[in-house]
Amino acid sequence: MKKLFVLLCLLMISGLGYCVYYNFIPQDLSDIDGYHEDDRVQIPPSVSGAIENAAKTRQAVELTERQVNSWLAENLKTKQEGLFAEYVTLKGVWVRFEEEEGGRCEIIMEREIQGHVHTVSMYVRIERKKKENDSYTTFIRKDGGSLLGIIPAGGRFGQVMMPQGFLLFVSSAFESLSELFEQELKWMEKDITETGAGRIVFEEHKMRIDFPDERRRIN
């Protein structure tokens, strides 16, 4: 029992050390379309305008990862705020669209802390379930599926995928970001999915908005 206890302690310490170390190693962003300046769309479409058009006209729209990140790089004026603002530079905000867990979006903040790059991210999934009366209900999940099949995966600190509860430490940063896109989020949550019975689908390197059946409304 003593040897087993020592072994368990060593495993816990090793696991903690792994998490702490890779917490400060930024995730690789090179696979994100539009991350590098020479990979961006020269004249990116207005993401805000495309969402507004879908919300008001019920017309389908598809936005690629490259288009969205090019638009963010051109239009989002990033600035670190708070107690450590003078030590931290917010380099950019990026999105990664992927088909894992039925489709999810990873929103990534890239910071530079005294010359060292650090990343933190949050997952978003959108579920659409059919009800008995043939209408649909849409759920916005602030997770990227399950972690180890047990608890929701909230995002990543550096290269380490973290449980949803750990997003509490960076919630204010993501709340400030969401305030910048308050109108777009309203169009997506209210006009597209609720009133318009539309779908928002995350696929590999793209996001799709469509209205498969306009006759059905969400209650």
Beta strands, then each sheet from edge to edge (+ up, - down):
strand 1: 61-64
strand 2: 88-98
strand 3: 104-113
strand 4: 116-130
strand 5: 136-141
strand 6: 146-147
strand 7: 151-157
strand 8: 160-163
strand 9: 199-203
strand 10: 206-210
sheet 1: 1+ 10- 9+
sheet 2: 2+ 3- 4+ 5-
sheet 3: 6+ 7- 8+
end
